[in-house]
Amino acid sequence: MGQLSTWVALLLTTTLLAFSVGCKSAPNSPPPSTDKTTKGATLHPPTRAKCVFPGGLVFTDDEQLDEFRHTNCTSIEGDLTIRGPKVTRITPLLELTDLRGTLRIVDTEKLENTDGLQNLERIDGSLIVERNQRLVELSWLDQLEELQGNLVIQSNPALESLPKLKTYEAPIGGDLRITDNPSLASLTGLEAIWRVEGDVVLRGLPVPSVEPIIPLIQIDGSVTLSDLPNVRGIDLTFGTIGGDLVLSGEMGFLPDCVIEHWRKANAQTIVKGTVFVDARNSTFVIDDSADMQHIRDFSCERTRGSIYVVGVDTTDLSTLGSLRQIEGDLVIRSNTHLESLAGLENLEAVGGDLHITHNPNLFSARQLNKLTRVEGELRFEKLPKLAAITGHAQLETVGRGLVIAENDSLTHLQAFRSLETVRGDLRIDSNWRLESIAQLDPKTITGDLRISHNPVLGSLGSLGRQTKVLGRVSIYPHTNLPEEQTQRFAKERSEAE
């Protein structure tokens, strides 16, 4: 006999042993129930049996599952593992109602659904579903009434949704971990969970909202929300969090602003541990009116993340009026109706890049008078109606370059009078109507200086009189620019050398 026959013999021997020492018909068993059909196969269980497998059961192919059907086990004491590329269906488990151990469904390649578990009502251990390449649903979970261990749903690339879970009379006895499921469109189905005795971890999901977990009355462990790029906001109204609250990774909102708002509002959530926010890599993209409302609702003075205002139907940036410091980038790009930077009057520092580009109707950029430093690159580019750049009177340092380019209406650059250091390049290119760059006179440019294709530029102002350029100097001949001004840098550089 082959390997399968050996396995069948072993299984039947184990089953007979279980019947003799621990596997027996349930007391007062009712007559056999109505026939249950699974894809054409009709089962006629003669008894309802509790089977004990001290070492657990592991199924790695369909044939093993088919043979298990003959044991008539409705209750299993021991762990049950279904794994491997040869498993395509689990319908032979249809009679199973009770598992006194942990159920693992892992590392399958062809299993698409969990038909066969719809009668399983109780799991005394954990439920672990992970690394199943084609699994698209877990519909049987709507029949599960009790789970005493962890619920882990992780790294299932095709999983699209969760079933609506029953309202548990008992809590989830361990952790709730739903992570790295790139096709999971919603957390709908989790509303019925009222308590988790372990941690809650939601990470690496494309879901638009975490609202389904909000009704949780008590979480005994910690809550971690991480890498949820489509979640635009969160209402922190948990009853009690027994451990820490952690917000981290790429989020669709500014987590530190949410926490600040939550604290100011004296929300009724009780966090017994530490509130930890790692917003360094978070980016909040404002691209519609709902996002504008979000930033207005959760206004704050400081964020460790980045803010992108892209393609928004607004004439100003008044919703950002409370911001004083942004540790990431501030990018204002492609906003058709934006006319001014009103709303940025309180902004004092940007830790990353400050890019103001491709805003066709922006005519005023004088609102940045409190800005003292930009640690990244400061860029004004493709702003066809911007006639002048004025103000910026307190800006002292630019960390990775200053670029003013392709602004068709720009005539005067009367700004940056306090600018002392440009770390990186200073580039003024292709501003066809630029006549003057008065007040721009940094003491040090650590990169290159490039001034080119500004055909009506008549003066460099004081630029170059005390400026030390550590990189190359490229000042292309301009029709109205006196030649002695273009020679100024060459002379000073030769003297310095």
C-alpha positions in Angstrom: 0.0 0.0 0.0 1.2 3.6 -0.7 1.8 6.5 1.6 -1.9 7.5 1.6 -2.9 4.0 2.8 -0.3 4.1 5.6 -1.7 7.5 6.7 -5.3 6.2 6.6 -4.4 3.2 8.7 -2.6 5.4 11.2 -5.5 7.8 11.3 -8.0 5.0 11.8 -5.8 3.4 14.5 -5.5 6.7 16.3 -9.3 7.2 16.0 -10.0 3.7 17.4 -7.6 4.4 20.2 -9.3 7.7 20.8 -12.7 6.0 20.9 -11.4 3.5 23.5 -9.7 6.1 25.8 -11.1 9.5 25.0 -13.2 9.5 21.9 -16.8 8.7 22.6 -20.3 9.5 21.5 -21.7 12.6 23.0 -24.0 11.9 26.0 -27.7 11.7 25.1 -26.8 12.0 21.4 -29.8 12.8 19.2 -30.6 10.7 16.2 -28.4 11.4 13.1 -29.1 14.9 11.8 -30.4 15.8 8.4 -28.0 14.8 5.6 -25.4 17.5 4.9 -24.1 17.8 1.4 -20.7 19.2 0.4 -20.3 19.6 -3.4 -22.1 16.5 -4.4 -20.9 14.2 -1.5 -23.6 13.3 1.0 -22.5 12.5 4.6 -24.4 10.1 6.9 -22.6 10.3 10.2 -23.7 7.3 12.4 -22.5 8.9 15.6 -21.4 12.2 16.9 -17.9 11.8 18.3 -15.4 13.7 20.4 -11.9 12.7 19.2 -8.7 13.3 21.0 -5.4 13.9 19.1 -2.8 14.8 21.7 -0.2 15.7 19.0 -2.7 17.5 16.9 -3.8 17.0 13.3 -2.0 18.3 10.2 -3.6 18.1 6.7 -1.3 18.8 3.7 -3.5 17.6 0.8 -7.1 16.9 -0.2 -6.8 13.1 0.1 -5.9 13.3 3.8 -8.9 15.5 4.4 -11.2 13.1 2.5 -10.0 10.2 4.7 -10.7 12.2 7.8 -14.3 12.3 6.9 -14.7 8.7 7.9 -13.7 9.3 11.5 -17.1 11.1 12.1 -15.4 13.5 14.5 -17.6 16.5 15.4 -15.4 17.6 18.3 -11.6 17.6 18.2 -9.3 17.9 21.2 -5.9 19.1 19.9 -4.6 21.6 17.3 -5.8 21.4 13.7 -3.5 22.6 11.0 -4.3 22.9 7.3 -1.3 23.9 5.2 0.6 23.5 2.0 0.2 23.9 -1.8 -1.7 20.7 -2.3 -4.8 21.7 -0.3 -7.6 23.0 -2.6 -10.7 22.5 -0.4 -11.7 21.7 3.2 -15.3 20.6 2.7 -14.6 17.2 4.5 -14.6 19.2 7.8 -18.2 20.0 7.5 -19.3 18.0 10.6 -16.8 19.8 12.8 -18.6 21.9 15.5 -16.0 22.2 18.3 -12.2 22.5 18.4 -10.4 22.3 21.7 -7.2 23.7 20.3 -5.8 26.1 17.7 -6.9 26.2 14.1 -4.3 27.1 11.6 -4.9 27.7 7.9 -1.5 28.6 6.5 0.7 28.6 3.4 -1.9 27.4 0.9 -1.7 28.2 -2.8 -4.9 27.0 -4.3 -7.5 27.3 -1.4 -10.0 29.9 -2.4 -12.7 29.6 0.3 -13.3 28.0 3.7 -16.4 26.0 2.8 -16.5 23.2 5.2 -16.1 25.1 8.4 -19.6 26.7 8.5 -20.7 24.5 11.4 -17.7 25.3 13.6 -19.0 27.2 16.6 -16.2 27.2 19.2 -12.4 27.3 19.2 -10.7 27.0 22.5 -7.4 28.1 21.2 -6.4 30.6 18.5 -7.4 31.1 14.9 -4.5 31.8 12.6 -5.1 32.5 8.9 -1.9 33.6 7.1 0.0 33.4 3.8 -2.8 31.9 1.8 -2.3 33.1 -1.8 -5.8 32.7 -3.2 -8.1 32.8 -0.2 -10.7 35.5 -0.9 -13.2 35.0 2.0 -13.7 33.7 5.5 -17.5 33.5 5.4 -17.7 30.8 8.0 -16.6 33.2 10.7 -20.2 34.5 10.9 -21.1 31.2 12.7 -18.3 31.3 15.2 -19.6 32.0 18.7 -16.5 31.7 20.9 -12.8 32.2 20.4 -10.6 31.9 23.5 -7.2 32.7 21.9 -5.9 35.0 19.3 -7.5 36.0 16.0 -4.8 36.5 13.5 -5.5 37.3 9.8 -2.2 38.1 8.1 -0.5 38.2 4.7 -3.4 36.9 2.6 -3.0 38.8 -0.7 -6.4 38.0 -2.2 -8.6 38.4 0.9 -11.2 41.0 0.1 -13.6 41.1 3.0 -14.5 39.9 6.5 -17.8 38.4 7.4 -20.1 40.0 10.0 -19.1 38.3 13.2 -21.6 37.2 15.8 -22.0 39.3 18.9 -19.8 37.3 21.3 -21.1 36.7 24.8 -17.4 36.0 25.6 -14.6 38.3 24.6 -11.8 37.4 22.2 -9.4 35.8 24.6 -6.2 36.9 23.0 -5.0 39.4 20.4 -6.9 40.7 17.4 -4.3 41.1 14.6 -5.3 41.9 11.0 -2.1 42.8 9.1 -0.7 43.0 5.6 -3.7 42.0 3.6 -3.4 44.2 0.5 -6.8 43.5 -1.0 -8.9 43.9 2.2 -11.3 46.7 1.4 -13.1 47.0 4.7 -13.1 46.1 8.3 -16.9 45.8 8.3 -17.8 42.7 10.3 -15.8 43.6 13.4 -18.6 45.7 15.0 -19.8 42.9 17.1 -16.6 42.4 19.1 -17.1 44.2 22.4 -13.9 43.2 24.2 -10.4 42.0 23.3 -8.3 40.6 26.2 -5.0 41.0 24.3 -3.7 43.6 21.8 -5.3 45.1 18.8 -3.0 45.5 15.8 -4.2 46.9 12.4 -1.3 47.3 9.9 -0.7 47.3 6.2 -4.3 47.5 5.1 -5.9 49.6 2.2 -9.1 50.1 4.3 -10.6 53.6 4.2 -11.7 53.6 7.8 -11.1 51.9 11.1 -14.6 52.8 12.4 -15.7 49.1 12.8 -13.4 48.7 15.8 -14.6 51.9 17.5 -17.5 50.2 19.4 -15.0 48.1 21.3 -15.7 48.8 25.0 -12.5 47.4 26.4 -9.1 46.5 25.0 -7.0 44.9 27.8 -3.7 45.2 25.9 -2.3 47.8 23.5 -3.7 49.3 20.3 -1.4 49.7 17.3 -2.5 51.4 14.1 0.2 51.4 11.4 0.6 51.9 7.7 -3.1 52.6 6.9 -2.6 55.1 4.0 -6.2 55.4 3.0 -7.6 56.1 6.5 -8.3 59.8 6.6 -9.0 60.2 10.3 -9.9 58.4 13.4 -12.3 59.1 16.3 -10.6 57.8 19.4 -13.6 56.7 21.4 -12.6 53.4 22.8 -13.8 52.8 26.3 -10.5 51.6 27.8 -7.1 50.7 26.5 -5.2 48.7 29.1 -1.8 49.1 27.4 -0.2 51.6 24.9 -1.8 53.5 22.0 0.6 53.5 19.0 0.1 55.3 15.7 2.9 54.9 13.2 4.0 54.4 9.7 2.3 55.8 6.5 -1.1 57.1 7.4 -3.7 59.1 5.5 -3.9 61.6 8.4 -1.7 63.4 10.7 -1.6 61.2 13.8 0.1 63.7 16.1 -2.6 66.2 15.2 -5.3 63.7 16.0 -3.8 62.9 19.3 -3.4 66.6 20.2 -7.0 67.2 19.3 -8.1 64.2 21.2 -6.3 65.4 24.3 -7.7 68.9 24.0 -11.2 67.5 23.6 -10.9 65.4 26.8 -12.1 62.4 25.0 -13.4 59.6 27.2 -10.9 57.1 26.1 -8.7 55.9 29.0 -5.2 54.9 28.0 -3.4 53.2 30.9 -0.1 52.9 29.1 1.8 55.3 26.9 0.5 57.2 23.9 3.3 56.8 21.3 3.1 58.6 17.9 5.7 58.0 15.2 4.6 60.4 12.5 8.0 61.0 10.9 7.1 59.1 7.8 3.4 60.0 7.7 2.1 62.0 4.8 -1.3 63.7 4.8 -2.5 64.3 1.2 -5.2 67.0 1.0 -6.9 66.5 -2.4 -10.5 67.1 -1.7 -13.0 69.0 0.5 -13.2 66.1 3.0 -9.5 66.3 3.6 -9.8 70.1 4.1 -12.5 69.5 6.7 -10.3 66.9 8.4 -7.3 69.2 8.8 -9.7 71.9 10.0 -11.2 69.5 12.6 -7.9 68.2 13.8 -5.9 71.5 13.7 -2.6 71.6 15.5 0.5 73.7 15.8 3.1 71.1 15.0 3.3 67.9 13.0 6.1 65.4 12.5 4.7 64.3 9.2 4.3 65.9 5.8 1.4 67.8 4.2 0.6 67.7 0.5 -2.0 70.1 -0.9 -2.7 68.8 -4.4 -5.6 69.5 -6.7 -7.8 71.1 -4.2 -10.7 73.4 -5.1 -9.7 76.3 -2.7 -8.6 79.9 -3.1 -6.5 80.0 0.1 -5.0 77.7 2.8 -6.9 79.1 5.8 -7.4 75.5 7.0 -3.7 75.3 7.8 -3.8 78.5 9.8 -2.8 77.0 13.2 0.4 75.3 11.9 3.6 76.7 13.2 6.0 73.8 12.5 6.0 70.9 9.9 8.9 68.5 10.4 8.3 66.8 7.1 7.5 68.3 3.7 5.0 71.0 2.7 4.0 70.6 -0.9 1.5 72.9 -2.6 1.0 71.8 -6.1 -1.5 71.8 -9.0 -4.3 73.7 -7.2 -6.2 75.4 -10.0 -8.1 78.0 -8.0 -5.5 78.8 -5.4 -4.8 82.6 -5.4 -2.7 83.2 -2.3 -0.9 81.5 0.6 -3.2 83.0 3.1 -3.3 80.6 6.1 0.4 80.2 6.3 1.0 83.4 8.2 1.9 81.5 11.4 4.3 79.0 9.8 7.8 79.3 11.3 9.7 76.2 10.2 9.6 73.3 7.6 11.8 70.4 8.4 11.7 69.0 4.8 11.0 70.5 1.4 8.8 73.5 0.8 7.5 73.3 -2.8 5.0 75.8 -4.3 4.6 74.7 -7.9 2.1 74.4 -10.8 -0.5 76.7 -9.3 -1.8 78.6 -12.3 -3.7 81.3 -10.5 -1.5 82.0 -7.5 -0.6 85.7 -7.5 0.6 86.3 -3.9 3.3 84.5 -1.9 3.9 87.2 0.7 2.2 85.3 3.6 5.4 83.5 4.8 6.8 86.3 6.8 7.3 84.3 10.0 9.2 81.5 8.2 12.7 81.3 9.7 14.1 78.0 8.3 13.5 75.4 5.6 15.6 72.3 6.1 15.0 70.9 2.7 14.6 72.6 -0.7 12.6 75.8 -1.2 11.1 75.9 -4.6 8.8 78.4 -6.5 8.2 77.0 -9.9 5.6 77.3 -12.8 3.5 80.0 -11.1 2.4 81.9 -14.2 0.5 84.7 -12.4 3.0 85.4 -9.6 4.3 88.9 -10.3 6.5 89.3 -7.2 8.0 87.3 -4.4 8.1 89.6 -1.4 8.5 89.1 2.3 10.2 86.1 3.8 12.0 88.7 5.9 12.9 86.3 8.7 14.1 83.3 6.6 17.7 82.7 7.6 18.5 79.2 6.3 17.6 77.0 3.4 18.9 73.4 3.8 19.0 71.8 0.4 18.7 74.6 -2.2 16.6 77.5 -3.4 15.0 77.3 -6.8 13.0 80.1 -8.5 12.1 78.9 -12.1 9.7 79.3 -15.0 7.4 82.0 -13.4 6.2 83.8 -16.5 4.9 87.0 -14.8 7.6 87.3 -12.1 9.2 90.8 -12.3 10.6 91.4 -8.9 12.4 89.2 -6.3 12.3 91.5 -3.3 12.6 88.9 -0.5 15.0 86.9 1.6 16.8 89.9 3.0 17.7 87.9 6.2 18.9 84.8 4.2 22.4 84.0 5.2 23.0 80.4 4.1 21.9 78.3 1.2 23.0 74.7 1.7 22.9 73.4 -1.8 22.3 75.2 -5.0 20.8 78.6 -5.7 19.1 78.6 -9.1 17.1 81.4 -10.8 16.1 80.1 -14.2 13.7 81.0 -17.1 11.8 83.8 -15.5 11.1 85.8 -18.7 10.0 89.1 -17.1 12.3 89.1 -14.0 14.0 92.6 -13.7 15.4 92.6 -10.2 16.6 90.3 -7.4 17.1 93.0 -4.8 17.6 91.9 -1.2 18.9 88.4 -2.1 22.4 88.4 -0.7 23.3 85.2 1.2 26.7 85.0 2.8 27.3 81.4 1.8 26.1 79.1 -1.0 27.5 75.6 -0.4 26.5 74.3 -3.8 26.3 76.0 -7.3 25.0 79.4 -8.3 23.1 79.4 -11.5 21.3 82.4 -13.0 20.1 81.8 -16.6 17.5 82.6 -19.2 16.1 85.7 -17.5 16.3 88.0 -20.5 15.3 91.3 -18.9 17.2 91.0 -15.7 19.1 94.3 -15.3 20.8 93.9 -11.9 22.0 91.3 -9.5 21.5 93.7 -6.7 23.9 93.1 -3.9 24.3 89.4 -4.7 27.9 88.5 -5.0 29.4 91.4 -3.0 29.8 89.3 0.1 28.6 85.9 -1.1 30.9 82.9 -0.9 30.0 80.3 -3.4 31.6 76.9 -2.8 30.4 75.3 -6.0 30.3 76.4 -9.6 29.0 79.8 -10.8 27.0 80.0 -14.0 25.6 83.4 -14.9 24.5 83.3 -18.6 24.7 86.5 -20.5 21.6 88.6 -20.2 20.6 91.4 -22.5 20.3 94.0 -19.8 22.8 92.7 -17.2 26.0 94.7 -17.1 29.0 92.6 -17.8 30.9 93.8 -14.8 28.3 92.2 -12.6 28.8 88.8 -14.3 32.5 89.2 -13.7 32.1 90.0 -10.0 32.0 86.4 -8.9 34.9 85.3 -11.1 37.1 88.0 -9.6 36.1 87.3 -6.0 36.6 83.5 -6.5 40.1 84.0 -8.0 41.0 86.3 -5.1 39.7 83.8 -2.6 41.7 81.0 -4.2 
